[in-house]
Amino acid sequence: MRLALGLLIPIAAALLQGTVAPFITIGGARPSLPLLVAAAWSVAAGAREAVWWAFVGGLASDLLSGGPLGAFACASLPPVAAVGLGDRAAGRPTPVLAGALLVGIAALAAALLYLGILAVTGQPIGSFPLEAGTAVAGAIYTGALALVVYPLARLVRRVTEKQGASGW
């Protein structure tokens, strides 16, 4: 069950990123849906599974965006892994507000890493300060969405654990 979720959800998020996210932009801020689901899963279930979510979603995003292949996937892995480190006791999950904050921080770190990768690979970037400001706004938006997505990730984790799926 978790293997299917680890493929379907990140790919769906990448597809939604390219099709729906442009229409839900607020003041130029656009959420990072693949990072949202991967980081929320990382906080809910731990880094071990979530880095695969980040890789699959990042690679799908790269393929759909036309950007450098592997850049978003590479930028997503360290922040998603970092927010998933720590105790994942079922009895004491991370509080929703703290989880959303961690997701927002991961979104910001991934966006800044992505900008760095683009700069290093010689991809055209507009004004770096403007792009960094857009990254901050997108991270805030992604963190706000995590207020809804992270509790769903916690619920899915509990349900899949009860079904006997202990991981990959």
Sequence and secondary structure as in RCSB ss.txt:
>XXXX:A:sequence
MRLALGLLIPIAAALLQGTVAPFITIGGARPSLPLLVAAAWSVAAGAREAVWWAFVGGLASDLLSGGPLGAFACA
SLPPVAAVGLGDRAAGRPTPVLAGALLVGIAALAAALLYLGILAVTGQPIGSFPLEAGTAVAGAIYTGALALVVY
PLARLVRRVTEKQGASGW
>XXXX:A:secstr
 HHHHHHHHHHHHHHHHHHTGGGG BTTB   HHHHHHHHHHHHH HHHHHHHHHHHHHHHHHHH S TTHHHHH
HHHHHHHHT S   TTS   HHHHHHHHHHHHHHHHHHHHHHHHHTT   S HHHHHHHHHHHHHHHHHHHHHHH
HHHHHHHHHHHHTT    
